[in-house]
Amino acid sequence: EADIYQTPRYLVIGTGKKITLECSQTMGHDKMYWYQQDPGMELHLIHYSYGVNSTEKGDLSSESTVSRIRTEHFPLTLESARPSHTSQYLCASSGSGTVSNQPQHFGDGTRLSIL
Amino acid sequence: QQQVKQSPQSLIVQKGGIPIINCAYENTAFDYFPWYQQFPGKGPALLIAIRPDVSEKKEGRFTISFNKSAKQFSLHIMDSQPGDSATYFCAASKGAQKLVFGQGTRLTINP
């Protein structure tokens, strides 16, 4: 069982608020990822990191930002939330080496609703 | 550009049937093809994966069939059960690069 945790699980908040979604993993994985997913729909990569102080934008443009100051922690921040940010956000991690040897482990997600 | 195309979008099968989910890819450099299973309220979990040097891989009731020349791979679920009802995602990657996911298939197994 993978140990990757996301908090909060659910968040309902008003427009204009600053939001930080937390993601932590206890596996010592170098690689971490953020995906945006409408429930049961396609996964869209929005950010990834291959190690401390390394972050890259994903395939889907996002107004969110990320940081990677510690190996185990990869928070995602929205400076000013808008209704268009309403979605589910999934965090994942994988170890070093080729992807085929190190599958991605996912957290259970944060379901975000912006009123 | 959608590099991995998955079909069907949704599928309903009776218990004991064999649902088949198909994926087609474009990048011939892909060398890793996993399938993920996602239940409502949960994150996707790795189900089974295959490399292009084999044509088939079985793990329990789950089988991946791989056709390198056609650039297609599929997931078969033998003796399907209502507990298999979930959303299934195929994916592909090249080496250590990030995964490219298909669009997902919502599978329902009726009792």
Interface residues (C-beta under 8 A of the other chain):
Chain A: Y33 P39 G40 M41 E42 L43 L45 Y48 G58 L90 A92 G97 T98 V99 S100 P103 Q104 H105 F106 G107 D108 G109
Chain B: D31 Y32 P34 Y36 Q38 P40 G41 K42 G43 P44 A45 L46 A49 R51 T87 F89 S93 G95 A96 Q97 K98 L99 F101 G102 Q103 G104 R106
